[in-house]
Amino acid sequence: MLKNLFEILATEHSGLNVFRYLTFRAICSILTALVMSFVIGPLLIRKLNKLRIGETIREDGPTSHQHKSGTPTMGGALILVATVIATLLWSDLGNRFIWITLFTCVGFGLIGWIDDRGKLRGDEGRGLSKRQKFFWQSIVAACAAYTLFATAQSPVETQLIVPLFKSVAVNLGLGYVLLAWFVIVGSSNAVNLTDGLDGLAILPSVLVAGGLGVFAYLTGHAIFSGYLGIPHISGAGEVLVFCSALMGAGLGFLWFNTYPAQVFMGDVGALAIGAALGTVAVIVRQEIVLAIMGGIFVVETLSVILQVISFRLTGRRLFRMAPLHHHYELKGWEEPKIIVRFWIISLILVLIGLATLKIR
């Protein structure tokens, strides 16, 4: 929106040409989302408190969580609003990747919103059932995946790229739609499972968004992508603006979500963020790198899957409680220690993911 305005004004004021640069607009995007979060955050928390929209703690959860009961939830709406507005302000609205990413992000956010509202009605409802949630997630993800497939402008946009190898690219055909669906839905639910401690999910999400933003910028740049041996996808660089907005909104939310949290993200935030990260990874053809950079999300999800399989087959649990962060809580680790250590691991994994750019 503002990009087009400044391009018009730049014809008379050459200094405004700076707004044509993608990197500058990305900086503006992250700052816009960050400031919006700082401004709206306190207002939202007061409103949620006034409406008594508080978290309900499971009785079978760690006893150390009982004091969190009543803490405002659905704060992820703040992330969603700040991300969408900042993206609309600073991105090229003629770019198809921007609209597909926003569609997925908002679509999953709405699913999370409906689920959160249902859970907060007490005896009247318990949110969406697992089947209902999965069904609607699948619909949104399938629409995004097929749109990307149908609008692909080059063969590389639907190939599976294997990191560390310059020439390994698997033609997927319609299998691309299935892969994209799996990545988007899987990433969304993985972030949601990780969101169990104050700030645990949001900072790794910010770090992964930053890493994917780097891939988006390089993938959309013909010279850099050729030099690094990664696929060049015209227009993919614009997704950097979205990633930057998500980073700014996430950092702003972390200000209020850090231990002890003043507000929780809720499904409205976790599902939207995870789906957005999955969509960006699909766009820049780095699904495998997403699994590396988002390793915390992968391990948390695997811990739940393995716990269920083990209990059903043997009657025994592999972990004291799943997801994995609860296991460490029951081992006696303090919550801030678990959070910060998971953050450090996430930073290391994102750096490893970025290192694959040169190791090819």
N, C-alpha and C positions, 0 to 999 in steps of 0.2 A: 504494500500500500504506500508506505513512505518512500520506498525505492523509486517508484514511478514519479512521485511528486518532486523528489530531489533531482531526478534526471531532467525534469522540465525546468526547474529553477537553475540547474547547473548551466543552462545555455546562456544565462545572464550573469551568473556568479560562479566563476570557475572553481572557487574553493569548495563548492558543494559536490564536486566530482568525486570526492573521497567516499561518498555514500554509494558509489557504483561498485566499490570493491567489496567482494564477498566477505573477506576477513574483517573488515571494519563493521559491516552490518551484523556479523556474528557477535562482535564485541558489544554492539548496541543492543542486540537481542538478549544477551546474558545479563547485561546491566538493567535493561527494562524489566525483565522477569524478576530479577533480584529485588529491585526497588518496589515493584508491585507486591511481592510477597511480604516485604517488611511493612508496607503500609496496610495491606489488607489483613495480614495475619492476626494482629491483635483484635481487630474488629470482628473477624470470623470466630475467634476463640470466645470472645464475650457473647456473641450471638448463639454459639453452640451451647455455652454454659446456661444462657438464659432459657433456651429451648430444652435444656436437660437432655441433650443428645450425647450421652456418655457411653463409654465402653462397658460391655458386660463380660466379666472374666469367667472363664470356664471353671467349674468346680474341680475338674480332674487335671487342671493345669498346675504349674508350680505354685506353691503357697506364697512365694515371695511376690507374686503378681496381684494378690488380692487387694493390696492398697491402691492399685491402679484403677479399680472399679469406679466408674463415673467420670473418668477423664474424657474430655470431648473427643469424639471420633469424627470420621468423614472429613478430616482436614485435608485429605488429598484433593478435594475440590479446589483448594487454593493452588496446588501445583498445576492442575488441569487448566484453570482459568488463566493463570499467569503465562503458562507455556503457549496456549492457543493465541492469546492476545499479542504477545511479543512476536510470535511467528508471523501472524497476519500483518503486523506493523512493518517488519523488517525483511520479509522474504519476497521473492518474485512470485506473485500470485498466479502467474501464467505457467508455473512449473508443476507438472503432473505429480511428481514425487511428494511435493509439499502437501497437496490435497489428499493423496492416498494415506500419507502418514497421519495427518490430522484426523481423517475419517476413522482410522483404526484406533487412534488414541482416544478420541471422544466416544466412539462406539463402545469400547471396553470400559471407559469411565462411566458411561450410563448404566451398563450392566452392573458394575460395582455399586453405583449409587442406589439402584433398585434393591440390590441384595442388602446393602447396609441399612436402608430404610426399613426393609422387612424385618431385619433382626432387631431393630430398635423398638418395634411395636409390641415387644413382650409376648404376651399370650396370644395376641391376634395374628402373629406371623413370625416365621423364623427365617425370613429371607428366601432367596431362590434355592431350590433343591440343587444337588450336585448335577443332576441330569439337565435341569433347566438352564443352569449357568453354562454348562458345557455346550449345550445346544446353541445358545445365543452367541457364545464366544466363537463357535465354529462357523456360524453364519457370517459374522463380521469378518473373521479371518479369511474365510473362503472368498468373500467379495473382494477384499483387498488383494489376495493372492491372484485371483483370476484377472482382475483389472491390470495388475502388473504384467501378467503373462500376455494379455490381449494387446497391451499398448507397448510392448517391447519393440525397440527400434533396431536392435542388433542381436545376433545369436548369443553373445556373451552375457546378455542380461538374463538368460534363462539357463546358464550353465552352472554347475557346481564347481567352485574354485577351491582347490586344495592348497592350503598354505605351505610354505617352504619349497614348493615346486612351481617354477615359472610356466611350464608348458602343460601342466595337468589341469584339464578342464573337461568335466563330464557333461555331455549333452543330456538334459533331463526330459525335454519335451513336455508333455502334460504332467510328468512327474514333478515338475517345478512347482505346480500349484499345490500338490500334496506336501512337498517339502516346506514351502512357504507357510502353508496352513499350520503345519506341525511346529515350526519355529515360533510363529506368532502366539499360538495358543500355549505352547510349552513355556515360552519365556514369560508370558503373563502370569501363569499359575506359579512358576518358580519364584518370581519376585513376591507374589502374594504369600507363599509359604515362608519366605525368609523374613517377612515383616512381622516379627514376633517380639522384638526388643526395641527399646527406644533408640531410634536412629540407625538401627541395624541394616535396614534395606535401602534407605534413601542415599547414603553416601556412596556405597558401591554402585548404585544406579547412576549417580552423577558421574562417577569415574568411568563407567562403561560408556555413558553417553558422550563423554569427552573423547574417549578412544575411538568410538564409532564416528564421531564428528571429524576426526583426523582422517580416517579412511574415506569418509564422504568427500572431503575437500580434495584429497589426492586422486580418488577415483574419477572425479569430475574434471580434473585437470589433465589435458592430453599429454603435456610434456612430463609432468611428474609421474603419472601413471605408467608411461612408457619407460621411463628411467627405472622405476621400481619393479616393473614386471607384473603389475596388477592390472585388472581389466579397466579399460576406459569406458565410462558410461556417461554420455552427454546429459547434463542437467543434474546429475547426482550430487554435485558439489553444493547445490542450494540446500540440501538437507542439513548441512552444517548449521544453518540458521536455526533450524528446529532443535538440533542437538544442543546448541548453545542456550536456547530458551529453556529447555528442560534442565540444563545444568543450573542456570540462574534460579529457576523456580524451586529446584530441589535444594539448593544451598539455602535459599530463603526459608523454606519449610523446615530444614534441619535446625535453624535458629530456635524454633519453637518445639521441635521434636526431640532435641538432644536430651540426654538423661539429666534429671528426671523430666519426662515429656509433659508439655503443657497441652499437647494435642496429638492424636494418633492419625495415621494416614487413612486407614480403612480400605476396603476393597476398591472404592472409587479411585483412589490414588494408585494402589499397588497394581491392580489389573491394567490400568491405563498405561502406567510407566513400563511394565513388562512388555505389553503388546507393542508399544512405541519402539522400544529397543529391538524387539524381534523384527519389526517392519523395516527399520533402518538397516539392520544387518542383512536382510533379504535384498534390499535395494542396492546396497554396495557389494553384494555377493560375498559376504564374509560370515556365513552362518557358523562355520567351524571356529573362526576366531571369536565369535560371540560366546561360544561355549567355553573358550579359554578365559576370556576377560571376565565373563560372568560365572567363573568357576564356583564362587560361593553359592550362587543360586542353584547351580547344578548339583553340588554336594548336598545342599539342604533338601532338594527334591529327592535325590537318590536315597537319602537317609529315611525318608518317609516310605518310599517304595520298598526298600529292603526290610524296614520294620514290619510292614504289613505282610510281606511274603514270608518272612521268618516266623511270625506269629501264627499264620495260617497253616504252615507246613509242619512246624515243630512245637508250636505252643509256647515258644520262648521269644523274648525280645532281644534284638541285637544292641539296642541303646536303652538307656534308662527312660528316655522319652524322645519322641521325634516331633518336629524337625530337630536337627543336630544341636542347635543352640540351647534347646531345653535340656539336652543330655548333659552339657557342661554346667548348666545351672544346678542340676541335681547332684553333680559331682562336687558342688560347693564353690564354683567360680562366681565371683561377683559380677553383676550384670555389666558394669562399665568395662571390666577386663575383657569379657567376651566380645563386646561391641567393638572396642578399639583393636583387638587382635584380628577380628574378621575384617575390619577396615584395612589394616596393614596388608593382610593376605590379598584383599581385592586390589589394592594398589600394585602389588607385585604382579598379579595376574594380568592386569591391564597393560603393564609395561612389557610383559612377555608377549602379549598379543600384538603390541605395537612393534616389537622386535621382529616379528615375522615379515614386516615390510622390507627389511634388509636381508634377511636370511632366506634367500631364494635361489 
